[in-house]
Structure formats: structure tokens, C-alpha cells
Amino acid sequence: MAKFSFRRGLGASSLRGDIERIKSLLFRYAREETIDPLRQLGRYSLFGCLGSILVGLGVVFALVGTLRILQDETGAFAGNLSWLPYVIVVLLAAVVIAVTLWRVVSGPAKRRGGKK
């Protein structure tokens, strides 16, 4: 009586070929599900950090420009009031920081998290 081989009956290839296909499938799956998303996350983080640095520099330049406009272009802060432009710019910077913190706390992450 001839032995019946399940593999031969289905026309499948050798065990070694199956192992190679499974191994390549696992490697491809691991790359698609771990390495590619990590690369995308790294790219997203890089652009986010660069954007934050550039926006921060822009805000600093705008505050220094505001200070120089208040000092040089207006004659109201001469003499005993020469300290007032600094106070105005510090208060303006505090408002910018407060708005930024408010947007971070009440931003999209809070809406996604839902109510608990």
C-alpha cells in the first residue's frame, strides 16, 4: 500500500520552503508593524521639534522687536519711565506662555481622551 502524503496530495512544496516563506512573512510583518511606524514617528517628531524651535525663535524675535519699538519709536517711555517697556514685554510674554499652556492642556489630546 502506498503511503499517502498530505503534502503531496495538496501539491505543496517541501517543509524547508514552507519554513522560508513563514520566516519571510514574519520578517515582513515585523517590518511593516514596527520599523516603518517607528520611522514615521521619528520623522513626525523631528518636524514637530524643528517647528517648535522655529516658532519659539519667532516669538522671541517678535518680543524683542516689540521692546525696541516701544523704546525707540515712542517718546512716552523716556526718563523715569524707561523701565515700563520691559514690564510690558514681560507681561506680553506671560500672555503668550499662558495661551500656549492653555492650548496644550485643552488641545486635541484632551478631546481624544474623552471624559472619565
TAVEN-V965868 format. One record per pair of residues at least 6 apart in sequence whose C-alpha atoms are under 8 Angstrom apart, sorted by the first residue. I is the first residue (numbers start at 1). GAP is how many residues later the second one is. If there is no record, write none. Layout:
I&GAP / I&GAP
//
This chain:
7&6 / 7&7 / 63&26 / 63&29 / 63&30 / 66&23 / 67&18 / 67&19 / 67&22 / 70&7 / 70&15 / 71&6 / 71&11 / 71&14 / 77&6 / 77&7 / 77&8
//
